[in-house]
Amino acid sequence: MNAIEPGKKDWQFVAIRENRNAPKSWPAFDEYQGHLDEIGYQLERDNRHSGIFVRLNDEDRIRVIWKTEKDGHLSSFSKRLPPSAVVATGIGEWFAYWFVDRGLSREDFSQIMGPTSLDTIFRLPGFFSFTANERFLAKTMYQR
């Protein structure tokens, strides 16, 4: 995340229950605010039954644009304009990210991304997802 905005200490993290075998008492949704170094232990605890996500864009600043890639192949678009990072988020599912150094206007974001919400959350590499009730470690496959 330091590559996206160096020095930023106040990120918003979200834990969403994904594991079908989670106890009924396990919260469906939790939010945390802060630096990964400070709240990582809470996210690791939640990752027993929940996917861990981070909100990279907010009302004040657009930091990334992205594209979902399927079947483990980068699209021709991603090959022509190499992404800043590629994260494997599930079996055969990847996200390509382009970091925006100086921010992006809402108009430019809408022209590039179409009708996509700024509130989109992204799976955090280093944590497990529970795709089809199987654990998959989300990992950064490439970063420039």
JODANOR-V430049 format. One record per residue. N is the residue number from 1. RES is the residue in one letter. PSI is psi in whole degrees, -180 to 180 (NA if undefined). OMEGA is omega in degrees with one decimal (* if undefined). BURIAL is 1 if it has 9 or more other C-alpha atoms within 8 Angstrom, else 0. Layout:
n | res | psi | omega | burial
N | RES | PSI | OMEGA | BURIAL
N | RES | PSI | OMEGA | BURIAL
This chain:
n | res | psi | omega | burial
1 | M | -23 | 176.8 | 0
2 | N | -29 | 178.1 | 0
3 | A | -26 | -178.7 | 0
4 | I | -47 | 176.8 | 1
5 | E | 94 | -178.5 | 0
6 | P | 135 | 176.6 | 0
7 | G | -10 | 179.6 | 0
8 | K | 130 | -176.8 | 0
9 | K | -8 | -172.9 | 0
10 | D | 82 | 179.0 | 0
11 | W | 156 | 176.0 | 1
12 | Q | 123 | 179.4 | 1
13 | F | 148 | -179.2 | 1
14 | V | 133 | 173.7 | 1
15 | A | 122 | -179.1 | 1
16 | I | 124 | -178.9 | 1
17 | R | 124 | 179.7 | 1
18 | E | -28 | -175.0 | 1
19 | N | 119 | -179.0 | 1
20 | R | -20 | -179.4 | 0
21 | N | 8 | 180.0 | 0
22 | A | 144 | 176.1 | 0
23 | P | 147 | -179.6 | 0
24 | K | -27 | -179.3 | 0
25 | S | -11 | -179.4 | 0
26 | W | 130 | -177.2 | 0
27 | P | 142 | 179.7 | 0
28 | A | -24 | -170.4 | 0
29 | F | 133 | 174.0 | 0
30 | D | 147 | 176.8 | 0
31 | E | 144 | 178.4 | 0
32 | Y | 148 | 178.7 | 0
33 | Q | 132 | 176.2 | 0
34 | G | -162 | -179.8 | 1
35 | H | 143 | -177.7 | 1
36 | L | -37 | 179.1 | 0
37 | D | -30 | -176.2 | 0
38 | E | -33 | -174.8 | 0
39 | I | 8 | -179.6 | 1
40 | G | -37 | -179.4 | 0
41 | Y | -36 | 177.4 | 0
42 | Q | -40 | 179.4 | 0
43 | L | -40 | 176.9 | 1
44 | E | -42 | 177.0 | 1
45 | R | -47 | -178.3 | 0
46 | D | -26 | -176.1 | 1
47 | N | -4 | 174.1 | 1
48 | R | -33 | -177.0 | 0
49 | H | -6 | -174.1 | 1
50 | S | 145 | 170.0 | 1
51 | G | 146 | -178.0 | 1
52 | I | 129 | -175.0 | 1
53 | F | 161 | 176.2 | 1
54 | V | 144 | 175.5 | 1
55 | R | 114 | -175.9 | 1
56 | L | -28 | 177.8 | 1
57 | N | 154 | 174.5 | 1
58 | D | -177 | -177.3 | 1
59 | E | -31 | -175.4 | 0
60 | D | -29 | -172.7 | 0
61 | R | 132 | 172.8 | 0
62 | I | 116 | -173.9 | 1
63 | R | -28 | -176.5 | 1
64 | V | 152 | 162.8 | 1
65 | I | 160 | -171.8 | 1
66 | W | 166 | 176.1 | 1
67 | K | 134 | 175.4 | 0
68 | T | 133 | 178.2 | 0
69 | E | 141 | -177.5 | 1
70 | K | 159 | 173.9 | 1
71 | D | 24 | 173.5 | 0
72 | G | 14 | -179.7 | 0
73 | H | 134 | 174.3 | 0
74 | L | 140 | 178.9 | 1
75 | S | 167 | 178.9 | 0
76 | S | -33 | 177.5 | 0
77 | F | -47 | -178.1 | 0
78 | S | -27 | 177.1 | 1
79 | K | -35 | -179.6 | 0
80 | R | -38 | 179.3 | 0
81 | L | 88 | -174.4 | 0
82 | P | 134 | -178.9 | 0
83 | P | 163 | 175.1 | 1
84 | S | -33 | -179.9 | 1
85 | A | 153 | 173.4 | 1
86 | V | 129 | -178.6 | 1
87 | V | 126 | 173.1 | 1
88 | A | 122 | -175.1 | 1
89 | T | -9 | 179.3 | 1
90 | G | 178 | -179.4 | 1
91 | I | 114 | -179.9 | 0
92 | G | 11 | -179.6 | 0
93 | E | 130 | -178.0 | 1
94 | W | 154 | 169.7 | 1
95 | F | 129 | 172.8 | 1
96 | A | 131 | -178.5 | 1
97 | Y | 140 | 171.2 | 1
98 | W | 118 | 180.0 | 1
99 | F | 136 | -178.9 | 1
100 | V | 110 | -173.3 | 1
101 | D | -44 | -173.3 | 0
102 | R | 18 | -177.4 | 0
103 | G | 171 | -175.4 | 0
104 | L | 140 | 178.4 | 1
105 | S | 158 | 176.8 | 0
106 | R | -39 | 179.6 | 0
107 | E | -47 | 179.3 | 0
108 | D | -41 | 178.2 | 0
109 | F | -47 | -179.6 | 1
110 | S | -37 | 178.6 | 1
111 | Q | -37 | -178.9 | 0
112 | I | -48 | -170.3 | 0
113 | M | -16 | -176.1 | 1
114 | G | -155 | -176.2 | 0
115 | P | 71 | -179.3 | 0
116 | T | 140 | -177.5 | 0
117 | S | 143 | 172.2 | 0
118 | L | -19 | -177.5 | 0
119 | D | 6 | -180.0 | 0
120 | T | 137 | 176.5 | 0
121 | I | 153 | -173.9 | 1
122 | F | 138 | 178.9 | 0
123 | R | 135 | -175.4 | 1
124 | L | 120 | 177.4 | 1
125 | P | 147 | -179.5 | 1
126 | G | -3 | 178.7 | 0
127 | F | 156 | -177.6 | 1
128 | F | 146 | 167.5 | 1
129 | S | 165 | -178.5 | 1
130 | F | 66 | -179.7 | 1
131 | T | 125 | -179.4 | 1
132 | A | 37 | 178.2 | 0
133 | N | 15 | 173.9 | 0
134 | E | 143 | 178.5 | 0
135 | R | 136 | 176.6 | 0
136 | F | 125 | -179.8 | 1
137 | L | 112 | 176.2 | 1
138 | A | 133 | -176.4 | 1
139 | K | 149 | 175.7 | 1
140 | T | 121 | -178.6 | 1
141 | M | -27 | -176.1 | 0
142 | Y | 139 | 173.1 | 0
143 | Q | 129 | 177.6 | 0
144 | R | NA | * | 0
